[in-house]
């Protein structure tokens, strides 16, 4: 195997096109192919990046290409088939979060990769945001003492997430799962014990999703975590994403504030914040946390200690998120084993 890693991206939509753009320009990587049943969409992405091959299905891809990594950026409920096929061919996998839309499918993916001896990483972007990464270090080095309480908020305008994802999967699996992964990552060694959640669908119910979900989770050593997620801020809201994480420990506390991107633009038609953090486009290239994440994936492939989420960690975050949804639907406390 050469030093150059041959990578394919499955899914040419919003996230897949950015993965493709980054991998096409990463040193030591070759974007070999883009896969999407909408081959016109995939061809449009490929043409902008130097002409990677285009396939309509993962079966065509695997029959024709020798690959070091496949990045799966399809909707969450379509992860299973390409993941199992790639594992059977011995290809390493990186899958956008969450790992799947059900625990059964998640476990099938993890088991298949384990059996094949292939690497499996899950795309929890915020682990590569320097603010959250440094906060994790504050806990790990003991500066905060033992955890007491954590609060995580991730609210956005109705013109953001619902515009792209409404009706496909619940709000919690698109949004809250980010903060669930962060909480489990920061509270390493603890496990969630009980979950109680409530949700509303007054505004977005007609298009198949929820306005908001709020949950309280108790962990095994007594730590309490509150989660708040919403897709219902008005379109004129100041922040594209009003995100915050607060942590209180026995010896210290910290706050992470992510609402203000630092770059605000207005003209005679509109006013808006411009992303400077997650995937800003600078000089025609995708930068920010997403680029750091995919650089970390290459380091992880080479045996580095980049904090790419494992399949087992992804199952844990999916299990807790699904418990929140179940609690909200039944109005009951859900107990986790």
N, C-alpha and C positions, 0 to 999 in steps of 0.2 A: 504493500500500500504506500503510495507516495505521501509526501508531507502535505500536499494540497488536499483539503477535505472537500469532497463533492457532496453538495447539499441540494435537496429538493424541498420545495414548499408546497403543501397541499392546501388549497384555498387561496383564491386571488382577490378576496374582498378587502375590507378595511384593514384588518390586521395582517393578513397574508401578504398584501402588497408591500407593507412596511417591512416585514421579515425579509421578503425577497430583496428589497432595496438595500437593506443593511448587509445581508449575506453576500450580495453581489459585489460589495465594496470592501469587505473585510479581508485583511491580508491573510493569505494562507487558505482562502476559501474560494470555491468555484460554485456559483449558482448553476447547477446542472439542469434543473427543470422546474416548471411551475405546473401544478395540476389543478384543473377545475372543469366541471362538466360544461361550464360556459367558456368554451375555448376562445371566443372572441375577447372576453374579459381577460383571460390569462395571457393571450397574445399581446393585448395592449400593455400589460405590465411588463412582459418579457421584452418587448420592443424598446421600452425605455431603458432597459438595463443591459443592453448588448446582445439580446437575442438568445436567451436560454430556451431550451426545448419546451414544448407545450404538450401536455397529455390531458385527455378527457377523464381519465380514471387512474386510481392508484394501481390497479392491476396492469394497465399499460405501462405505467412508470416502472414498476418492479420487474416487468418482463424485459425491459430494454436498457435499464441503467444500473451501473454499479455505484453504490452510494455509501457515504460514511454517516450521514444523518438525514433524517426526514423531519421537517417541522410541520406539525399539523395545526392548521389555523381555520378549520371548518367550524360550523356551529357545534356546540358541545355534544348534542345528541347524535352527531355523525362521526365521532372520534373512533368508535370501536372497530369498524371494519378495516380502515387503513392501518390502524395500530396493530391489530392482530396479523395482518398480512405482512407488514414490515418486520415484525418480530420473527415471523416464520422464515423470512429471508435473511435474518441476522443483521438487520439495519438498526442502528441506534435511533432513539426517538426523543423529540422535544415536542410537547403538546401544550398548546395554550390552555390556560385555566378555564374552568375546572377540568379535571382529568376526564370526566364524563358527566352525564346528567343523572346517572343512577349508580348506586353502590355495586350492584351486580356487574355492570359494564366496567366500572373502575377496577374491580378485583380481577376481572378477566384480563384486562390490559396489563396489570402488574404481574399476574401469574405468567402470562405469555412471555413477557420480557425476562422474567426470572428464569423460566425454563430455557429460553433461547440464549441466555447469557448476554443479552444486549442491554445497553444503558437506557434508562428512562428518566427524563426530567420534565418538570411541569412549570409552565410559565407564570410564576407569581412575580410580576414586574416590580412590586414595591420593595422586595428584598434588595433591589439594586438602586433604590432611591437613597442617596447618602444620608438623608435625615433619619429615615427608619433604620438604616444600617448602623448609624452611630448610636441611636437609642438602644438598639439591641446590645451593643457593646457596653453601654452604661449598666445594663442589667447584668450581663455576663461577668463583668469585672467587679460586681458587688457594690457599686457606688450608690445604687438605689435601695439597697437592703432587700428584705423579703417583700414581694409584691402584696399589695392590699387591694387595689382597685385599678381597673383600666377602662377607659371610655373611648370608643372609636366611632367617628361620624364620617359619613361619605354621602353627601347630598348633591344632586345636580339638577340642572334645568330640564324641563320636559322636552326641550328641543334637542337634547343630547342623546342619552341612552335609548329612550323610547323610539326616537326617530330611526335608529339602526336595528334595535333588537326586540321591539314590542311584539308580544304574542308568541315568541319562540321559546323562551324559558323564563322562570320567575325572576323577579328583581333580585332576590337574594343570591341566586346562582350567577348573576352577572356582576353584582356590586358588592354585597355584604361578604361574599366569599374572600375578597381581597383582605378585608380586615380580620376575618376569621383566621386566615393563614398567618397574618402578622401576630395575632394574639397567641396562637399555638406556638409560633416560632419564638416569641419573646418569653412565653411561660413554659419553656422547654422543661420536660420532666413532670409537668402536671397534665391532668386529663380533665375534660369537662364532665361534670356529674349530672347537673340538671339544667334544663332550658325552659324558659317561658317567653313566648313572643306574641305580638299582636301586629296586624297589618290592616291597611285600608286600600280600597280600590275605587274610591268615589270618582276620581278624575280619569284614571287610566284603565279602569276595568273594561270599558267598551272596546279597547284595542288589545285586551288580553294580558294585561300585566298589572302590577300593584303600584300604588302611589308611594307607599312607605312601608317599612317593616322596622320594628323596634324589638329588641330581645335583651334579656338578662340571663347570664350564664354563671353558674357557680362551678369553680374548679376544685380539684381533689384536695388541695391544701387550704381551701377556704377563700381564695381569691375570687372576687366578683368582677365580671366584665359586662359592660353595657354596649350594645351595638345599635346604631341608628343609621338607616340608609333610606334615601328617597330619590325618586325620579320626577318629583312634582314641583320643584321650584319654578316660578314663572319664567317665561322666556327672556324677560328683561332682568333677571337676577344678576347681581354684581359679579358673582363667581361662576365660572363654568362648572367647577367642582368645589364644593365647600366641604373640605376634608380636614379632620382634626383627630389627633390621638393624645390622650392625657393619661399619665401613669402616676400612681401614688404608691410609694414603698415605705418601709419602716425607717429608712435613712435618707430618702430623697425622692424627688419627683421630677418629671419632665413633661413638656408640652410640645407637640409637633403641629404646626399650623400650615396647611397647604392650600388655603383658599386663594391667596393673592399670588398670581404667577409672576408679578414684577413687571409685566409689560402690558400696558393698556392702550388700546387704539380706538380712535373715534373719527368718523367722517360725517358727511351730511346724510348718510343713509343709516348708520348704525354705530353702536359702541360695543366693544368686546375686549375681554382679556385674551391674549395670545399665549398659547402653551409654550413655556420655556423649560419644562421639566420632563414630562414623560416621553414625548416623541416630537419635539420641535423640528421644523424643517429649516435648516440653516445652509445657505448656499446650495439649495436643491437636494440636500442630503438629510436623512433622518438621524437625529442626534439624541442626547438625553438618556433617560433611564432605560429605554428599550434597546438602544445601541449597547449600553453597558451590560445589559442582561445577555444579549446574544454574543457579545465578546466573552462574557462569563461562561456561556454554554460551550464555546470552543475550548476555553481553559479546562472546563469540567471534562470534556471529551478526552483531553490529554492527561487526565488524572489530577488536575488542580483542585483546590478546596473552595472553589466558587460556590456561593450559597444557593445553588439551583435546588428547588424543592424536589424531593424524591417522590416516587409513586406512593409509598406508604404515608408520607406526610400529606399528599394530596387526597388520599382516602380519608384521613382524619379530618381534614378541613371540609370535605364533601359531606361526611357523616354529620358533623355538627351543623352545617348549613341546612341540610335536609331536615334535621331535628327541629330547627327554628321554623321552617316552613310547616312542618307537621303540627307543631305547637300552635302556630297562628291559625291554622285551619281548624283545629279541634278545640281551641281555647283551653288546653290542658297543659300542665307541666309534663315535659318529656324527660324521662330518666335514661341516662346513657350508662351502659355497662362498662 
